[in-house]
């Protein structure tokens, strides 16, 4: 980083009239170099940031006098050092941001195996079936894989999500990562991975609800349906008991 030998102060006005700054316009003051905000002049008062931290208020008739006062504070060894420190922090942050962008850009080793969603669905089904055989995903294999175009996502529906959603979601995402790819995105100033497709894990939809039924009856129908399906699929008794317990917790009247 180049050392700073001199600092000048520039003003950015808030109001303009007849092609130039209004004489009474508030003005923000910045350093050159560094473009660091150091204060604001308004109504004859300069609120000035100090190099070591803190603020001071200085009476100044106009912006020209405010610039002169700010220069006396910032065009000093202390001011120059503070600007150099800020520049070093900014450069370090830029390097961290660039590194995060580089990490967010990747292509899975099997991304080339599909071009259309239906091909991806077939690959996802095969990967999940193999994971069940290998014990990576729990039995029984009731995983249903579909594509939802409005979300650009693979949807995996399974009753396992009732009792171990986070485990299933993370495992499925890892299983399908080789088929995915990512570009760098920005969310509120933070680098995020912008995937070609998303992955969602949900519980299967229950029976078609009859709107005319009271809520308690609808919840009872939902519980009966889920328990029956899980029993037919061969789910462990402990998993079925957890589903029943969840209904007892969130809909005790349906008991």
C-alpha angles and dihedrals in degrees: 000000000000115000118240118242100176139012127208127188125227129191128224111200126213098205132044132188132181092001096308141072117291109249091230095043118126111245135203116217124218135179127245114238107031100028088234117167107237106167153326130248118207134156094350097312127105114205100201129192113221124224093238093046133270129071141260133198120226127186109234126172094215144350093276090059090044090054090050092051093048091048092055088057101039103035089071134095089263093050094044091049092050091052092047089051092051091048091051091051091049093049091049091051090050090052091050090049092050091049090050090051091051091051092049093057113080142131123216117239092242099042090109092063095079138043102166130048093245089059090050091050091053091050092047092051091051093048092050093047090052091047090055091050090049093049094245090118120037125255142277101063103229094138113139116195123201139157122239110198097192090060096033085229145132108234120206115191119193138150087230086077089072093068106020108021098149093049093050094044094051093044093050092048090053092046092053097041093093088062094048136076135197141212124192117268133183124231116180091328095315124111113241134178112257104205127204087230135009128226123224129182120198142161113261116263113264128228118311103277120231106225092206092063118094115254093252091055092047091051091048090052090049092051094047091049095049094046092049093049093048092048092052091048091053100247115172115265090241091060092048090049090054091054091050090048091052091056089048090052100045100028107025092160089065090066 
